[in-house]
Amino acid sequence: MNEKILKARKNGMFALILILLSYAAAIVGIVFCATKFEAEGYKDPLAICIFAVCIAYVCLGWIFALGLKILKPQEAMVLTLFGKYIGTLKADGFYWVNPFCTALNPAATTRLNQSGDVKAVTAAELTSKKLSLKIMTLNNTRQKINDCLGNPIEIGIAVTWKIVDTAKAVFNVENYKEFLSLQCDAALRNIVRIYPYDVAKNVDTTGDGQADEGSLRGSSEIVADRIKKEIQERVNLAGIEIIESRITYLAYAPEIAAAMLQRQQASAIIDARKMIVDGAVGMVELALERLNENHVVDLDEERKAAMVSNLLVVLCGNHDAQPVVNSGSLY
């Protein structure tokens, strides 16, 4: 179903004044007819008709007030008449429409989870039949998903979205907020299972048949963009536009977090040791070259080996070396 925008005039104030004046006239008519009946009796049929009309209007005139509608900026109202969709009011203002029109919003009582510092909405806001056209945020709960290597991870995303087609949002799905939340969960699972948590060998995350260095931790922008596109394809039916998606939480599941932390620590220690050894070997080579260039001392191969061993112990050790001073001859 396609959206149909109503170009109704903003005549709500005129209608309100007319309704109030009509009530005032009806009350005056009732008083006038009652006075006349008291003086002359029920002999004038015209007065009886006027009295009946005034009484009926006083009892039923409030129905016309049901057609008064107020819209704030970035709000919309989907109207149906006896079950038929007649259009959507979008521009802000004070309107008067057919009082028998009904506003629909199936997600009026549904509130999506946002950031923790967002205050709760009031009961009046929850029961409002107006649709918000503002950019809104969905902070989906953390999910436990297995990555492409089978490691369980916990991940959460925040999605900013807005309604672009009110008719699709109201009529194509039962509850567009719940629909969006479920599609976010499905899209997140579909994308996360393609990537490893960290860079892994022989893993193809792009689908081109070539191994790459894509990962959830290192390619968060790319992953978030793929999640956004996946969600958008799923929610087009509901008239929703996805503005942005962002990964808000990413960690190994608690049952393997300790083991993975030890693995990362071991990898970091190995990398650090490798860097230390490379630097120490370079310093030893430089020391030997300088000694040979300046002819400070001539060392045979055995003494060079001992010197290299001592320098490597000093440079690669975890603790400060305790030197032993040789007060005798070198040999």
Phi and psi restraints in degrees (value plus and minus 20) as a CYANA .aco file:
   2 ASN   PHI    -115.2   -75.2
   2 ASN   PSI     128.8   168.8
   3 GLU   PHI     -91.7   -51.7
   3 GLU   PSI     119.4   159.4
   4 LYS   PHI    -144.8  -104.8
   4 LYS   PSI      94.7   134.7
   5 ILE   PHI    -105.3   -65.3
   5 ILE   PSI     106.5   146.5
   6 LEU   PHI    -102.6   -62.6
   6 LEU   PSI     107.8   147.8
   7 LYS   PHI    -117.0   -77.0
   7 LYS   PSI      26.6    66.6
   8 ALA   PHI     -90.8   -50.8
   8 ALA   PSI     127.5   167.5
   9 ARG   PHI     -94.9   -54.9
   9 ARG   PSI     129.2   169.2
  10 LYS   PHI    -105.0   -65.0
  10 LYS   PSI      51.1    91.1
  11 ASN   PHI    -124.7   -84.7
  11 ASN   PSI       6.3    46.3
  12 GLY   PHI     -84.8   -44.8
  12 GLY   PSI     -59.9   -19.9
  13 MET   PHI     -86.4   -46.4
  13 MET   PSI     -61.7   -21.7
  14 PHE   PHI     -82.0   -42.0
  14 PHE   PSI     -62.9   -22.9
  15 ALA   PHI     -85.5   -45.5
  15 ALA   PSI     -58.9   -18.9
  16 LEU   PHI     -83.8   -43.8
  16 LEU   PSI     -65.3   -25.3
  17 ILE   PHI     -82.7   -42.7
  17 ILE   PSI     -61.7   -21.7
  18 LEU   PHI     -83.7   -43.7
  18 LEU   PSI     -60.3   -20.3
  19 ILE   PHI     -84.7   -44.7
  19 ILE   PSI     -64.0   -24.0
  20 LEU   PHI     -84.7   -44.7
  20 LEU   PSI     -61.7   -21.7
  21 LEU   PHI     -84.6   -44.6
  21 LEU   PSI     -58.1   -18.1
  22 SER   PHI     -84.7   -44.7
  22 SER   PSI     -60.0   -20.0
  23 TYR   PHI     -83.6   -43.6
  23 TYR   PSI     -61.5   -21.5
  24 ALA   PHI     -83.6   -43.6
  24 ALA   PSI     -62.8   -22.8
  25 ALA   PHI     -84.0   -44.0
  25 ALA   PSI     -59.3   -19.3
  26 ALA   PHI     -84.5   -44.5
  26 ALA   PSI     -59.9   -19.9
  27 ILE   PHI     -86.8   -46.8
  27 ILE   PSI     -61.7   -21.7
  28 VAL   PHI     -82.5   -42.5
  28 VAL   PSI     -61.2   -21.2
  29 GLY   PHI     -83.8   -43.8
  29 GLY   PSI     -59.3   -19.3
  30 ILE   PHI     -84.4   -44.4
  30 ILE   PSI     -63.7   -23.7
  31 VAL   PHI     -84.7   -44.7
  31 VAL   PSI     -63.6   -23.6
  32 PHE   PHI     -82.6   -42.6
  32 PHE   PSI     -67.5   -27.5
  33 CYS   PHI     -85.6   -45.6
  33 CYS   PSI     -58.1   -18.1
  34 ALA   PHI     -84.3   -44.3
  34 ALA   PSI     -59.8   -19.8
  35 THR   PHI     -84.5   -44.5
  35 THR   PSI     -60.7   -20.7
  36 LYS   PHI     -88.7   -48.7
  36 LYS   PSI     -59.6   -19.6
  37 PHE   PHI     -83.8   -43.8
  37 PHE   PSI     -56.5   -16.5
  38 GLU   PHI     -88.5   -48.5
  38 GLU   PSI     -52.8   -12.8
  39 ALA   PHI    -105.7   -65.7
  39 ALA   PSI     -61.5   -21.5
  40 GLU   PHI    -133.1   -93.1
  40 GLU   PSI     -32.2     7.8
  41 GLY   PHI      66.2   106.2
  41 GLY   PSI    -198.3  -158.3
  42 TYR   PHI    -109.8   -69.8
  42 TYR   PSI      43.2    83.2
  43 LYS   PHI    -124.8   -84.8
  43 LYS   PSI     -45.4    -5.4
  44 ASP   PHI    -110.8   -70.8
  44 ASP   PSI      90.6   130.6
  45 PRO   PHI     -85.0   -45.0
  45 PRO   PSI     -51.9   -11.9
  46 LEU   PHI     -84.5   -44.5
  46 LEU   PSI     -62.0   -22.0
  47 ALA   PHI     -84.9   -44.9
  47 ALA   PSI     -56.3   -16.3
  48 ILE   PHI     -85.0   -45.0
  48 ILE   PSI     -62.5   -22.5
  49 CYS   PHI     -83.5   -43.5
  49 CYS   PSI     -65.3   -25.3
  50 ILE   PHI     -81.5   -41.5
  50 ILE   PSI     -62.2   -22.2
  51 PHE   PHI     -81.7   -41.7
  51 PHE   PSI     -63.2   -23.2
  52 ALA   PHI     -85.6   -45.6
  52 ALA   PSI     -61.7   -21.7
  53 VAL   PHI     -84.0   -44.0
  53 VAL   PSI     -63.2   -23.2
  54 CYS   PHI     -83.8   -43.8
  54 CYS   PSI     -62.1   -22.1
  55 ILE   PHI     -83.1   -43.1
  55 ILE   PSI     -62.4   -22.4
  56 ALA   PHI     -84.1   -44.1
  56 ALA   PSI     -59.5   -19.5
  57 TYR   PHI     -88.4   -48.4
  57 TYR   PSI     -60.6   -20.6
  58 VAL   PHI     -82.0   -42.0
  58 VAL   PSI     -56.2   -16.2
  59 CYS   PHI     -99.1   -59.1
  59 CYS   PSI     -53.5   -13.5
  60 LEU   PHI    -135.8   -95.8
  60 LEU   PSI     -22.6    17.4
  61 GLY   PHI     -85.2   -45.2
  61 GLY   PSI     -42.0    -2.0
  62 TRP   PHI     -82.9   -42.9
  62 TRP   PSI     -38.8     1.2
  63 ILE   PHI     -81.1   -41.1
  63 ILE   PSI     -57.3   -17.3
  64 PHE   PHI     -85.5   -45.5
  64 PHE   PSI     -48.8    -8.8
  65 ALA   PHI     -89.9   -49.9
  65 ALA   PSI     -38.4     1.6
  66 LEU   PHI     -87.3   -47.3
  66 LEU   PSI     -38.9     1.1
  67 GLY   PHI    -101.2   -61.2
  67 GLY   PSI     -23.3    16.7
  68 LEU   PHI     -99.3   -59.3
  68 LEU   PSI     104.3   144.3
  69 LYS   PHI    -150.7  -110.7
  69 LYS   PSI     114.0   154.0
  70 ILE   PHI    -136.6   -96.6
  70 ILE   PSI     107.5   147.5
  71 LEU   PHI    -139.8   -99.8
  71 LEU   PSI     112.5   152.5
  72 LYS   PHI    -110.4   -70.4
  72 LYS   PSI     147.9   187.9
  73 PRO   PHI     -77.1   -37.1
  73 PRO   PSI     121.5   161.5
  74 GLN   PHI      43.0    83.0
  74 GLN   PSI      16.4    56.4
  75 GLU   PHI    -146.7  -106.7
  75 GLU   PSI     134.9   174.9
  76 ALA   PHI    -161.4  -121.4
  76 ALA   PSI     138.5   178.5
  77 MET   PHI    -157.7  -117.7
  77 MET   PSI     101.1   141.1
  78 VAL   PHI    -111.3   -71.3
  78 VAL   PSI     102.1   142.1
  79 LEU   PHI    -132.6   -92.6
  79 LEU   PSI     116.6   156.6
  80 THR   PHI    -145.4  -105.4
  80 THR   PSI     129.9   169.9
  81 LEU   PHI    -143.8  -103.8
  81 LEU   PSI      89.7   129.7
  82 PHE   PHI      33.9    73.9
  82 PHE   PSI      23.1    63.1
  83 GLY   PHI      68.2   108.2
  83 GLY   PSI     -26.3    13.7
  84 LYS   PHI    -123.5   -83.5
  84 LYS   PSI     112.8   152.8
  85 TYR   PHI     -91.4   -51.4
  85 TYR   PSI     103.2   143.2
  86 ILE   PHI    -129.7   -89.7
  86 ILE   PSI     -36.5     3.5
  87 GLY   PHI     129.6   169.6
  87 GLY   PSI     159.3   199.3
  88 THR   PHI    -146.8  -106.8
  88 THR   PSI     111.9   151.9
  89 LEU   PHI    -110.2   -70.2
  89 LEU   PSI     109.0   149.0
  90 LYS   PHI    -143.6  -103.6
  90 LYS   PSI     -56.1   -16.1
  91 ALA   PHI     -93.8   -53.8
  91 ALA   PSI     123.2   163.2
  92 ASP   PHI     -90.2   -50.2
  92 ASP   PSI     128.7   168.7
  93 GLY   PHI     132.7   172.7
  93 GLY   PSI    -193.9  -153.9
  94 PHE   PHI    -132.5   -92.5
  94 PHE   PSI      93.5   133.5
  95 TYR   PHI    -133.9   -93.9
  95 TYR   PSI     138.6   178.6
  96 TRP   PHI    -149.0  -109.0
  96 TRP   PSI     103.3   143.3
  97 VAL   PHI    -143.4  -103.4
  97 VAL   PSI     159.8   199.8
  98 ASN   PHI     -74.6   -34.6
  98 ASN   PSI     102.3   142.3
  99 PRO   PHI     -84.4   -44.4
  99 PRO   PSI     -34.7     5.3
 100 PHE   PHI    -109.7   -69.7
 100 PHE   PSI     -20.8    19.2
 101 CYS   PHI     -91.7   -51.7
 101 CYS   PSI     124.5   164.5
 102 THR   PHI    -137.4   -97.4
 102 THR   PSI     112.9   152.9
 103 ALA   PHI    -108.3   -68.3
 103 ALA   PSI     118.0   158.0
 104 LEU   PHI    -138.9   -98.9
 104 LEU   PSI     117.1   157.1
 105 ASN   PHI    -176.4  -136.4
 105 ASN   PSI      71.0   111.0
 106 PRO   PHI     -85.4   -45.4
 106 PRO   PSI     -37.3     2.7
 107 ALA   PHI    -124.2   -84.2
 107 ALA   PSI       2.4    42.4
 108 ALA   PHI     -82.7   -42.7
 108 ALA   PSI     -56.3   -16.3
 109 THR   PHI    -116.1   -76.1
 109 THR   PSI     -13.6    26.4
 110 THR   PHI    -119.1   -79.1
 110 THR   PSI     107.7   147.7
 111 ARG   PHI    -139.4   -99.4
 111 ARG   PSI     101.7   141.7
 112 LEU   PHI     -98.7   -58.7
 112 LEU   PSI     129.9   169.9
 113 ASN   PHI     -92.3   -52.3
 113 ASN   PSI     108.5   148.5
 114 GLN   PHI    -138.9   -98.9
 114 GLN   PSI    -179.7  -139.7
 115 SER   PHI     -87.2   -47.2
 115 SER   PSI     137.9   177.9
 116 GLY   PHI     -86.5   -46.5
 116 GLY   PSI     -38.6     1.4
 117 ASP   PHI    -113.6   -73.6
 117 ASP   PSI     -13.0    27.0
 118 VAL   PHI    -102.2   -62.2
 118 VAL   PSI     106.0   146.0
 119 LYS   PHI     -93.3   -53.3
 119 LYS   PSI     136.5   176.5
 120 ALA   PHI     -89.7   -49.7
 120 ALA   PSI     125.8   165.8
 121 VAL   PHI     -98.2   -58.2
 121 VAL   PSI     139.2   179.2
 122 THR   PHI    -100.1   -60.1
 122 THR   PSI     146.2   186.2
 123 ALA   PHI     -84.7   -44.7
 123 ALA   PSI     -54.7   -14.7
 124 ALA   PHI     -85.0   -45.0
 124 ALA   PSI     -57.8   -17.8
 125 GLU   PHI     -89.8   -49.8
 125 GLU   PSI     -54.8   -14.8
 126 LEU   PHI     -88.8   -48.8
 126 LEU   PSI     -53.7   -13.7
 127 THR   PHI    -113.5   -73.5
 127 THR   PSI     -18.8    21.2
 128 SER   PHI     -88.1   -48.1
 128 SER   PSI     120.5   160.5
 129 LYS   PHI    -112.8   -72.8
 129 LYS   PSI     -12.4    27.6
 130 LYS   PHI    -104.0   -64.0
 130 LYS   PSI     128.9   168.9
 131 LEU   PHI    -121.2   -81.2
 131 LEU   PSI     112.7   152.7
 132 SER   PHI    -104.7   -64.7
 132 SER   PSI     109.7   149.7
 133 LEU   PHI    -119.1   -79.1
 133 LEU   PSI     -11.5    28.5
 134 LYS   PHI     -95.3   -55.3
 134 LYS   PSI     143.2   183.2
 135 ILE   PHI     -94.7   -54.7
 135 ILE   PSI     104.4   144.4
 136 MET   PHI    -138.6   -98.6
 136 MET   PSI     145.1   185.1
 137 THR   PHI    -140.2  -100.2
 137 THR   PSI     115.7   155.7
 138 LEU   PHI    -137.2   -97.2
 138 LEU   PSI      93.8   133.8
 139 ASN   PHI    -123.1   -83.1
 139 ASN   PSI      70.6   110.6
 140 ASN   PHI     -88.3   -48.3
 140 ASN   PSI     129.2   169.2
 141 THR   PHI     -85.4   -45.4
 141 THR   PSI     135.2   175.2
 142 ARG   PHI     -84.9   -44.9
 142 ARG   PSI     119.9   159.9
 143 GLN   PHI    -138.6   -98.6
 143 GLN   PSI     127.3   167.3
 144 LYS   PHI    -117.5   -77.5
 144 LYS   PSI      96.1   136.1
 145 ILE   PHI    -152.9  -112.9
 145 ILE   PSI     124.9   164.9
 146 ASN   PHI    -105.8   -65.8
 146 ASN   PSI     111.3   151.3
 147 ASP   PHI     -98.0   -58.0
 147 ASP   PSI    -192.8  -152.8
 148 CYS   PHI     -87.4   -47.4
 148 CYS   PSI     -38.4     1.6
 149 LEU   PHI    -114.2   -74.2
 149 LEU   PSI     -19.7    20.3
 150 GLY   PHI      68.1   108.1
 150 GLY   PSI     -15.8    24.2
 151 ASN   PHI     -99.4   -59.4
 151 ASN   PSI     108.2   148.2
 152 PRO   PHI     -93.9   -53.9
 152 PRO   PSI     110.0   150.0
 153 ILE   PHI    -149.9  -109.9
 153 ILE   PSI     139.6   179.6
 154 GLU   PHI    -131.4   -91.4
 154 GLU   PSI     110.9   150.9
 155 ILE   PHI    -162.5  -122.5
 155 ILE   PSI     123.7   163.7
 156 GLY   PHI    -154.6  -114.6
 156 GLY   PSI     128.1   168.1
 157 ILE   PHI    -150.2  -110.2
 157 ILE   PSI     135.7   175.7
 158 ALA   PHI    -139.5   -99.5
 158 ALA   PSI     108.7   148.7
 159 VAL   PHI    -140.1  -100.1
 159 VAL   PSI     107.6   147.6
 160 THR   PHI    -120.5   -80.5
 160 THR   PSI     114.2   154.2
 161 TRP   PHI    -170.4  -130.4
 161 TRP   PSI     147.3   187.3
 162 LYS   PHI    -174.6  -134.6
 162 LYS   PSI     141.2   181.2
 163 ILE   PHI    -108.0   -68.0
 163 ILE   PSI     109.2   149.2
 164 VAL   PHI    -134.2   -94.2
 164 VAL   PSI     -38.1     1.9
 165 ASP   PHI    -155.9  -115.9
 165 ASP   PSI      83.4   123.4
 166 THR   PHI     -88.5   -48.5
 166 THR   PSI     -54.0   -14.0
 167 ALA   PHI     -85.7   -45.7
 167 ALA   PSI     -63.1   -23.1
 168 LYS   PHI     -85.5   -45.5
 168 LYS   PSI     -60.1   -20.1
 169 ALA   PHI     -83.6   -43.6
 169 ALA   PSI     -56.2   -16.2
 170 VAL   PHI    -107.3   -67.3
 170 VAL   PSI     -60.3   -20.3
 171 PHE   PHI    -122.8   -82.8
 171 PHE   PSI     -44.1    -4.1
 172 ASN   PHI    -103.2   -63.2
 172 ASN   PSI     -45.1    -5.1
 173 VAL   PHI    -150.1  -110.1
 173 VAL   PSI     138.4   178.4
 174 GLU   PHI     -89.1   -49.1
 174 GLU   PSI     -65.1   -25.1
 175 ASN   PHI    -166.6  -126.6
 175 ASN   PSI      86.8   126.8
 176 TYR   PHI     -86.4   -46.4
 176 TYR   PSI     -46.6    -6.6
 177 LYS   PHI     -92.6   -52.6
 177 LYS   PSI     -66.1   -26.1
 178 GLU   PHI     -85.5   -45.5
 178 GLU   PSI     -57.3   -17.3
 179 PHE   PHI     -80.8   -40.8
 179 PHE   PSI     -65.0   -25.0
 180 LEU   PHI     -82.2   -42.2
 180 LEU   PSI     -64.2   -24.2
 181 SER   PHI     -82.4   -42.4
 181 SER   PSI     -63.7   -23.7
 182 LEU   PHI     -86.2   -46.2
 182 LEU   PSI     -59.1   -19.1
 183 GLN   PHI     -89.1   -49.1
 183 GLN   PSI     -51.9   -11.9
 184 CYS   PHI     -84.8   -44.8
 184 CYS   PSI     -62.6   -22.6
 185 ASP   PHI     -81.7   -41.7
 185 ASP   PSI     -65.2   -25.2
 186 ALA   PHI     -86.4   -46.4
 186 ALA   PSI     -63.3   -23.3
 187 ALA   PHI     -85.2   -45.2
 187 ALA   PSI     -59.0   -19.0
 188 LEU   PHI     -82.2   -42.2
 188 LEU   PSI     -64.8   -24.8
 189 ARG   PHI     -84.3   -44.3
 189 ARG   PSI     -58.1   -18.1
 190 ASN   PHI     -87.4   -47.4
 190 ASN   PSI     -54.0   -14.0
 191 ILE   PHI    -106.8   -66.8
 191 ILE   PSI     -61.9   -21.9
 192 VAL   PHI     -82.7   -42.7
 192 VAL   PSI     -54.9   -14.9
 193 ARG   PHI     -87.6   -47.6
 193 ARG   PSI     -30.2     9.8
 194 ILE   PHI    -103.7   -63.7
 194 ILE   PSI     -47.1    -7.1
 195 TYR   PHI    -126.1   -86.1
 195 TYR   PSI     129.3   169.3
 196 PRO   PHI    -103.6   -63.6
 196 PRO   PSI     140.3   180.3
 197 TYR   PHI     -82.3   -42.3
 197 TYR   PSI     -66.8   -26.8
 198 ASP   PHI    -143.4  -103.4
 198 ASP   PSI     151.6   191.6
 199 VAL   PHI     -79.3   -39.3
 199 VAL   PSI     109.8   149.8
 200 ALA   PHI    -152.8  -112.8
 200 ALA   PSI     132.4   172.4
 201 LYS   PHI     -97.9   -57.9
 201 LYS   PSI     130.9   170.9
 202 ASN   PHI      37.8    77.8
 202 ASN   PSI      17.6    57.6
 203 VAL   PHI    -138.5   -98.5
 203 VAL   PSI     106.3   146.3
 204 ASP   PHI    -124.3   -84.3
 204 ASP   PSI      91.7   131.7
 205 THR   PHI    -121.5   -81.5
 205 THR   PSI     -31.1     8.9
 206 THR   PHI    -120.4   -80.4
 206 THR   PSI     -33.8     6.2
 207 GLY   PHI      63.1   103.1
 207 GLY   PSI      -7.4    32.6
 208 ASP   PHI    -113.9   -73.9
 208 ASP   PSI     -16.7    23.3
 209 GLY   PHI      65.1   105.1
 209 GLY   PSI     -20.3    19.7
 210 GLN   PHI    -132.5   -92.5
 210 GLN   PSI     117.0   157.0
 211 ALA   PHI     -86.3   -46.3
 211 ALA   PSI     122.2   162.2
 212 ASP   PHI    -158.6  -118.6
 212 ASP   PSI    -197.3  -157.3
 213 GLU   PHI    -127.0   -87.0
 213 GLU   PSI       7.2    47.2
 214 GLY   PHI     -91.4   -51.4
 214 GLY   PSI     122.3   162.3
 215 SER   PHI    -177.8  -137.8
 215 SER   PSI     140.4   180.4
 216 LEU   PHI     -86.1   -46.1
 216 LEU   PSI     -57.0   -17.0
 217 ARG   PHI     -99.4   -59.4
 217 ARG   PSI     -56.9   -16.9
 218 GLY   PHI    -114.4   -74.4
 218 GLY   PSI     -38.6     1.4
 219 SER   PHI    -141.8  -101.8
 219 SER   PSI      25.0    65.0
 220 SER   PHI     -82.5   -42.5
 220 SER   PSI     -56.1   -16.1
 221 GLU   PHI     -85.7   -45.7
 221 GLU   PSI     -63.4   -23.4
 222 ILE   PHI     -86.6   -46.6
 222 ILE   PSI     -62.6   -22.6
 223 VAL   PHI     -82.5   -42.5
 223 VAL   PSI     -64.0   -24.0
 224 ALA   PHI     -82.9   -42.9
 224 ALA   PSI     -58.5   -18.5
 225 ASP   PHI     -87.3   -47.3
 225 ASP   PSI     -58.1   -18.1
 226 ARG   PHI     -88.0   -48.0
 226 ARG   PSI     -57.2   -17.2
 227 ILE   PHI     -83.6   -43.6
 227 ILE   PSI     -62.3   -22.3
 228 LYS   PHI     -80.0   -40.0
 228 LYS   PSI     -66.6   -26.6
 229 LYS   PHI     -84.1   -44.1
 229 LYS   PSI     -59.2   -19.2
 230 GLU   PHI     -84.4   -44.4
 230 GLU   PSI     -62.6   -22.6
 231 ILE   PHI     -86.3   -46.3
 231 ILE   PSI     -61.8   -21.8
 232 GLN   PHI     -80.1   -40.1
 232 GLN   PSI     -60.7   -20.7
 233 GLU   PHI     -82.4   -42.4
 233 GLU   PSI     -51.9   -11.9
 234 ARG   PHI    -102.4   -62.4
 234 ARG   PSI     -48.2    -8.2
 235 VAL   PHI    -124.6   -84.6
 235 VAL   PSI     -15.1    24.9
 236 ASN   PHI     -78.0   -38.0
 236 ASN   PSI     -54.0   -14.0
 237 LEU   PHI     -81.7   -41.7
 237 LEU   PSI     -48.0    -8.0
 238 ALA   PHI    -116.6   -76.6
 238 ALA   PSI     -10.7    29.3
 239 GLY   PHI      47.1    87.1
 239 GLY   PSI      12.9    52.9
 240 ILE   PHI    -132.5   -92.5
 240 ILE   PSI     118.5   158.5
 241 GLU   PHI    -129.9   -89.9
 241 GLU   PSI     109.6   149.6
 242 ILE   PHI    -109.5   -69.5
 242 ILE   PSI      98.0   138.0
 243 ILE   PHI    -101.6   -61.6
 243 ILE   PSI     -66.3   -26.3
 244 GLU   PHI    -182.2  -142.2
 244 GLU   PSI     131.3   171.3
 245 SER   PHI    -153.1  -113.1
 245 SER   PSI     122.8   162.8
 246 ARG   PHI    -160.0  -120.0
 246 ARG   PSI     121.8   161.8
 247 ILE   PHI    -100.3   -60.3
 247 ILE   PSI     100.8   140.8
 248 THR   PHI    -122.0   -82.0
 248 THR   PSI     -39.0     1.0
 249 TYR   PHI    -171.2  -131.2
 249 TYR   PSI     114.0   154.0
 250 LEU   PHI    -170.4  -130.4
 250 LEU   PSI     101.2   141.2
 251 ALA   PHI    -183.0  -143.0
 251 ALA   PSI     137.7   177.7
 252 TYR   PHI     -86.1   -46.1
 252 TYR   PSI     131.0   171.0
 253 ALA   PHI     -83.7   -43.7
 253 ALA   PSI     130.7   170.7
 254 PRO   PHI     -76.5   -36.5
 254 PRO   PSI     -51.7   -11.7
 255 GLU   PHI     -89.3   -49.3
 255 GLU   PSI     -41.2    -1.2
 256 ILE   PHI    -141.2  -101.2
 256 ILE   PSI     -16.7    23.3
 257 ALA   PHI     -82.3   -42.3
 257 ALA   PSI     -61.9   -21.9
 258 ALA   PHI     -85.2   -45.2
 258 ALA   PSI     -62.6   -22.6
 259 ALA   PHI     -85.3   -45.3
 259 ALA   PSI     -61.3   -21.3
 260 MET   PHI     -88.1   -48.1
 260 MET   PSI     -52.5   -12.5
 261 LEU   PHI     -86.0   -46.0
 261 LEU   PSI     -61.4   -21.4
 262 GLN   PHI     -83.4   -43.4
 262 GLN   PSI     -58.0   -18.0
 263 ARG   PHI     -84.0   -44.0
 263 ARG   PSI     -63.6   -23.6
 264 GLN   PHI     -85.7   -45.7
 264 GLN   PSI     -59.1   -19.1
 265 GLN   PHI     -83.7   -43.7
 265 GLN   PSI     -62.5   -22.5
 266 ALA   PHI     -83.5   -43.5
 266 ALA   PSI     -61.5   -21.5
 267 SER   PHI     -83.7   -43.7
 267 SER   PSI     -60.6   -20.6
 268 ALA   PHI     -86.1   -46.1
 268 ALA   PSI     -59.0   -19.0
 269 ILE   PHI     -84.8   -44.8
 269 ILE   PSI     -62.1   -22.1
 270 ILE   PHI     -82.7   -42.7
 270 ILE   PSI     -64.7   -24.7
 271 ASP   PHI     -82.3   -42.3
 271 ASP   PSI     -61.3   -21.3
 272 ALA   PHI     -85.7   -45.7
 272 ALA   PSI     -63.1   -23.1
 273 ARG   PHI     -82.1   -42.1
 273 ARG   PSI     -60.6   -20.6
 274 LYS   PHI     -81.5   -41.5
 274 LYS   PSI     -62.7   -22.7
 275 MET   PHI     -84.5   -44.5
 275 MET   PSI     -60.9   -20.9
 276 ILE   PHI     -84.0   -44.0
 276 ILE   PSI     -64.1   -24.1
 277 VAL   PHI     -83.7   -43.7
 277 VAL   PSI     -63.9   -23.9
 278 ASP   PHI     -79.2   -39.2
 278 ASP   PSI     -63.7   -23.7
 279 GLY   PHI     -86.8   -46.8
 279 GLY   PSI     -59.6   -19.6
 280 ALA   PHI     -85.3   -45.3
 280 ALA   PSI     -62.9   -22.9
 281 VAL   PHI     -81.4   -41.4
 281 VAL   PSI     -61.0   -21.0
 282 GLY   PHI     -83.5   -43.5
 282 GLY   PSI     -59.3   -19.3
 283 MET   PHI     -88.1   -48.1
 283 MET   PSI     -58.1   -18.1
 284 VAL   PHI     -85.0   -45.0
 284 VAL   PSI     -64.9   -24.9
 285 GLU   PHI     -79.2   -39.2
 285 GLU   PSI     -63.1   -23.1
 286 LEU   PHI     -83.6   -43.6
 286 LEU   PSI     -59.8   -19.8
 287 ALA   PHI     -84.1   -44.1
 287 ALA   PSI     -65.0   -25.0
 288 LEU   PHI     -84.6   -44.6
 288 LEU   PSI     -59.7   -19.7
 289 GLU   PHI     -84.6   -44.6
 289 GLU   PSI     -62.0   -22.0
 290 ARG   PHI     -86.3   -46.3
 290 ARG   PSI     -58.7   -18.7
 291 LEU   PHI     -83.8   -43.8
 291 LEU   PSI     -59.9   -19.9
 292 ASN   PHI     -91.0   -51.0
 292 ASN   PSI     -58.7   -18.7
 293 GLU   PHI     -85.6   -45.6
 293 GLU   PSI     -62.7   -22.7
 294 ASN   PHI    -109.6   -69.6
 294 ASN   PSI     -23.3    16.7
 295 HIS   PHI      32.2    72.2
 295 HIS   PSI      23.5    63.5
 296 VAL   PHI     -88.0   -48.0
 296 VAL   PSI     -66.0   -26.0
 297 VAL   PHI    -173.6  -133.6
 297 VAL   PSI     124.0   164.0
 298 ASP   PHI    -118.5   -78.5
 298 ASP   PSI     101.5   141.5
 299 LEU   PHI    -134.4   -94.4
 299 LEU   PSI     116.2   156.2
 300 ASP   PHI    -100.4   -60.4
 300 ASP   PSI     158.4   198.4
 301 GLU   PHI     -84.1   -44.1
 301 GLU   PSI     -55.8   -15.8
 302 GLU   PHI     -86.6   -46.6
 302 GLU   PSI     -63.3   -23.3
 303 ARG   PHI     -90.0   -50.0
 303 ARG   PSI     -53.9   -13.9
 304 LYS   PHI     -83.3   -43.3
 304 LYS   PSI     -61.8   -21.8
 305 ALA   PHI     -83.5   -43.5
 305 ALA   PSI     -60.4   -20.4
 306 ALA   PHI     -85.8   -45.8
 306 ALA   PSI     -60.1   -20.1
 307 MET   PHI     -85.1   -45.1
 307 MET   PSI     -63.5   -23.5
 308 VAL   PHI     -81.7   -41.7
 308 VAL   PSI     -63.0   -23.0
 309 SER   PHI     -81.3   -41.3
 309 SER   PSI     -63.9   -23.9
 310 ASN   PHI     -86.0   -46.0
 310 ASN   PSI     -62.2   -22.2
 311 LEU   PHI     -84.5   -44.5
 311 LEU   PSI     -60.9   -20.9
 312 LEU   PHI     -86.5   -46.5
 312 LEU   PSI     -57.9   -17.9
 313 VAL   PHI     -82.1   -42.1
 313 VAL   PSI     -62.8   -22.8
 314 VAL   PHI     -87.7   -47.7
 314 VAL   PSI     -63.8   -23.8
 315 LEU   PHI     -98.7   -58.7
 315 LEU   PSI     -50.8   -10.8
 316 CYS   PHI    -120.6   -80.6
 316 CYS   PSI     -24.7    15.3
 317 GLY   PHI     -93.4   -53.4
 317 GLY   PSI     133.3   173.3
 318 ASN   PHI     -98.0   -58.0
 318 ASN   PSI     -41.6    -1.6
 319 HIS   PHI    -140.7  -100.7
 319 HIS   PSI     139.9   179.9
 320 ASP   PHI     -84.9   -44.9
 320 ASP   PSI     116.8   156.8
 321 ALA   PHI     -93.1   -53.1
 321 ALA   PSI     126.6   166.6
 322 GLN   PHI    -124.9   -84.9
 322 GLN   PSI      78.9   118.9
 323 PRO   PHI     -91.0   -51.0
 323 PRO   PSI     130.0   170.0
 324 VAL   PHI    -131.6   -91.6
 324 VAL   PSI      98.3   138.3
 325 VAL   PHI    -101.4   -61.4
 325 VAL   PSI     104.5   144.5
 326 ASN   PHI    -112.7   -72.7
 326 ASN   PSI      91.2   131.2
 327 SER   PHI    -110.5   -70.5
 327 SER   PSI     -23.2    16.8
 328 GLY   PHI    -119.9   -79.9
 328 GLY   PSI    -174.8  -134.8
 329 SER   PHI     -96.2   -56.2
 329 SER   PSI     136.2   176.2
 330 LEU   PHI     -83.3   -43.3
 330 LEU   PSI     -54.3   -14.3
